[in-house]
Amino acid sequence: MLYILKMAFRNISRNRRRSILAFTSVALAIAFVTFFRGFAGGLIRSIVKNYTKNETGHIRITTNAFADKSRFNPVTENIDDPERIVDAIRSDAEIGPEVNLVTERITFGVLLSKRGHNKAAVALGGDPGTEKELMMLQNSIRRGRYLRGGRETIVGAKIADALNLEPGDTLKVMTQGADYALHLRKFAVVGIFETGLNMLDDRFFQIPLEDAKKLLRTGGGTQQILIMLKDYRAADEVAGKIAALLGDEDLDVASWSSRGDWAAMVRMAGTIYNYIYFFVAFLGAFIITNIMMMVVLERRKEIGIIKSMGFSRFQVLSLFLAEGTILGLIGSGAGLGIGAVINVFFAVKGLDMTAMMSSFNFPMDNVIYFDISPASFLNVLAIGVVVSAIVSMLPAWRASRMNAVDAIKSV
């Protein structure tokens, strides 16, 4: 088989211009695939990160009744003894090491009011110290400061603009409690945050968990217990362990990937992107088919001679298939190198999409940091080589089917 490879390399070097054209086309396609794969990976990672920390955590524990109506954030369906569950998860010898953070959270719809100005919004009630590690809104404070005590709130920049709020103002919050009655509570605005995510800046404000429980009259209960893992990809497995640990049929223990439309969208996007990668690689490698067909026609006499010398159909097929695959390998390697350099740059600096995202409410960062990994690069290289081999099959098969006498006479 080694002599087949030697012949293939010699044949590629015989017409350098044609060979350069072939692997340049492949290189451009693979460079684009590498770039797009890095961007798509960073985009999906951003969506997963923001979706889980804002909405479900990697694992969310609620009552079954709350899970059935979770899109409405019902304040009447609460876990009665959340501290017991949190302690059990943290202290378990098998689950504890896989957990990064456990926190209680309550989210509910409210009407905000200040001097005749009203705005519908969503309250996020959580422990300020724990939410520092989860929502990290303290890093986005533009005016004022983060929460320190009770009866304080920080609000999104667009909420502040709509209600003319500044740090030091008093904000009235009205909502329906767990007792089905309307309740009103005043909070001191201590900070204005601006994350760049419209869904947060225009809809959310944060208050301490204890204030949320008092406002809603939950009696110490909480809507949700969110769990963030050290590896979000282990969410399904850990969720099963937690469900077995708690052994409570009234509780719903669900991983982020099993709940909501965003998880389904992430899976669908990954599938679509894979099809796009193969399609782009195929377009880039298709020129190899045209070049190899021309080579077969030009080298009919040579094919006839080597077949008359004892080359089998399989050997002829292997020779031309090796030539196409080598062209694809060289082009894929060059394209991967170009794409990898670009991806590393954007993995460090990020791609600023603030202008594009200004009118969207997706749970993603405005700056996308590309995803880079050796496995991803090897996968792209494999795509380029495999596609090049596939498109080389037709001309290689045609060469192998030639009759030796007719091939020699045709020249």
C-alpha positions, 0 to 999 in steps of 0.5 A: 500500500505504501507504493500507492501513496508514493505514486499518489504524492508524485501525481499530485506534484506533477500539476501543482497549479491544479493541486493548489486550486484543489486544496485552496478550495478545501482550505477556505471551506474548512477555515469557514467551518472551523470559524463557524463551529467556534462561534456556534459553540460559544453561542450555545455555551452562552445560551446554556449559561444564561438560561440555567443561571437565570431560569432553571439552574442545572437542576431545579427542584420544585413541587409537582404542582409548580412544575405543571404551571412553571411558566406562570411562576405560581406563588401558591405552590411552594416547598415547605421545608427547603432548608432540609433539602438543601442540607441533604444535598450538600451533605451527601457524600456522593452528590455533594462533590459534584455540586457547585452551588445550591440556593433557594429562589422565588420569581413572581410577577409584580406591578412596580409603581413610583409617583404615578408611573407603573411598569409590569416586571418580574421579581427575583427573590434570592439570597444576596450572597448566593446570588452573587455567585449565580446571577452576578448582578453586582458586576453589572451595577452602573449606579449605586451598589449591590444589596446589603440588607432587607427592604432593598432592591436593585433594578434593571436599567430599562426599568429605571428609565421607564420609572425615572428611578435613581439610587435612593428612590423608594419603589412600591411593589404590588403583587398577589401573595400565596394567600391570594390577597394583594400585598404592597411593600416598599423597597429602597432602590440601592442600585441600577444594573445593566447586563446588556441582556434585554430580558434582564434589564427590561424585566427583572429586579432583585430583592432579598429572599426573606423579603420575597417570602414576607411579601408573598406570605409563603410561611417560610416556603420557597418556589424553587431550589436551584442547583449549579453543578461543576459540570453541567453535562452531568445534570441528568445523572445527578438529578436522578441521584438527587431524586433517589436521595430525597425519595419524595413523590411530591417533588419534581427534580429536573435537569435543565436539558429536560425542561423548557423550549430552550433546551430543545432549541439547543439540541436542535441547533447542534444538529442543524449546525452539524449538517451545515458543516458537512454541506460547506465542506462538501461545497469546498471539496466538490472542486476535487471531483471536477479536477479528478475527473479531468485527471482521469481523462488526461491520464487514460493512457497511463491508466491503461498501461498500469492496468496492463502491468497487473494493477487490479481495479482495486489498486487503481481505485485506491490510487485515485482515491488516495490522490483526492484524500491527500488533496483534502488532507492538505487543504483541511490542515491548512484551513484548520490552521487558519480557522484555529488562529481566528478562533483563538483570537475571538476566544480571548477577545470575544466577538461583540454583537451588542448592536445586533442583539439590541432588539432581541430578548435571547438569554445570551451575552452580547459578547460571544467568546468562541469555543475552542478545544482539540477535540473540536479541531480534530472533528473539523479535520476529520470532516474535511478529509472524509468529505474529500474522500467521498467526492473522490469516489466517483472519478476513482471508480470511473478510472478503475472501470476502464479497459486497459486496451481501450484506454491505451487506444483512446490516446 
